[in-house]
Amino acid sequence: MHVFWLGRRDVSTNPRPLMIQLARYTSKNLIMESLYKLKNAEQKFKSVVVSHDMTLKERNECKELVAEAKRLSSDDTSGDTGFEVSRGR
């Protein structure tokens, strides 16, 4: 695991993002799948935000896939099918 701060240190602004690089993709998946537990955490942890580290191209592709999944879900009148976007590597 490798941990480091992003951006420049400036006391007048919001806290800097913290980048955490994990050795195994399975470790990352375990963390990302457990994030729902932050909803019931102590107040000091409620402001924690965790997200995937994606390039601009990856973010745009993800937005397009989410929009397509929403369109397919709204077009499906049977109610039997759900569409979901997963980020694989």
C-alpha positions as CSV (number, residue, x, y, z in Angstrom):
1,M,0.0,0.0,0.0
2,H,1.3,3.5,-0.9
3,V,-0.4,6.6,0.6
4,F,0.3,10.2,-0.4
5,W,-1.4,13.6,-0.4
6,L,-2.4,15.3,-3.7
7,G,-2.2,19.0,-4.4
8,R,-0.4,21.8,-2.6
9,R,-0.6,22.4,1.1
10,D,-2.7,25.4,1.9
11,V,-4.3,25.9,5.3
12,S,-7.0,28.3,4.1
13,T,-8.7,25.7,1.8
14,N,-10.4,22.4,2.2
15,P,-8.4,19.4,3.1
16,R,-6.3,17.9,0.3
17,P,-7.3,14.6,-1.3
18,L,-5.4,11.5,-0.1
19,M,-4.4,9.0,-2.7
20,I,-4.2,5.4,-1.5
21,Q,-2.7,2.8,-3.9
22,L,-3.5,-0.8,-2.9
23,A,-1.4,-3.8,-4.0
24,R,-4.4,-5.9,-5.0
25,Y,-7.5,-5.0,-6.9
26,T,-9.5,-7.3,-4.6
27,S,-8.6,-5.1,-1.6
28,K,-9.9,-2.1,-3.5
29,N,-13.2,-3.9,-4.3
30,L,-13.6,-4.9,-0.6
31,I,-13.2,-1.3,0.5
32,M,-15.5,0.0,-2.2
33,E,-18.2,-2.5,-1.4
34,S,-18.1,-1.6,2.3
35,L,-18.6,2.2,1.8
36,Y,-22.3,2.0,2.6
37,K,-21.2,1.5,6.2
38,L,-20.1,5.2,6.3
39,K,-23.8,6.2,6.5
40,N,-24.0,4.8,10.0
41,A,-20.5,6.0,11.1
42,E,-19.7,8.6,13.7
43,Q,-20.3,12.2,12.6
44,K,-16.6,13.0,12.1
45,F,-16.5,10.3,9.3
46,K,-19.7,11.4,7.5
47,S,-17.7,13.9,5.4
48,V,-15.4,11.2,4.0
49,V,-15.7,10.8,0.3
50,V,-14.1,7.8,-1.5
51,S,-14.0,7.4,-5.2
52,H,-12.2,5.6,-8.0
53,D,-9.2,7.4,-9.5
54,M,-10.2,7.8,-13.1
55,T,-8.8,9.8,-16.0
56,L,-11.0,12.4,-17.8
57,K,-11.6,9.9,-20.6
58,E,-12.7,7.2,-18.1
59,R,-15.0,9.6,-16.3
60,N,-16.7,10.5,-19.6
61,E,-17.0,6.9,-20.7
62,C,-18.6,6.1,-17.3
63,K,-21.1,9.0,-17.6
64,E,-22.1,7.7,-21.1
65,L,-22.6,4.1,-19.8
66,V,-24.7,5.4,-16.9
67,A,-26.8,7.4,-19.2
68,E,-27.3,4.4,-21.5
69,A,-28.2,2.2,-18.6
70,K,-30.8,4.7,-17.4
71,R,-32.2,5.0,-20.9
72,L,-32.5,1.2,-21.2
73,S,-34.1,0.9,-17.8
74,S,-36.7,3.6,-18.6
75,D,-37.4,2.0,-22.0
76,D,-38.0,-1.4,-20.4
77,T,-41.7,-1.6,-19.5
78,S,-41.8,-5.2,-18.2
79,G,-40.0,-4.3,-14.9
80,D,-38.2,-7.6,-15.0
81,T,-34.8,-6.3,-16.1
82,G,-32.4,-3.9,-14.4
83,F,-29.3,-2.4,-16.0
84,E,-26.2,-1.6,-14.0
85,V,-22.8,-0.2,-14.9
86,S,-19.8,-1.9,-13.4
87,R,-16.2,-0.6,-13.6
88,G,-13.9,-3.5,-14.5
89,R,-10.2,-3.6,-15.0
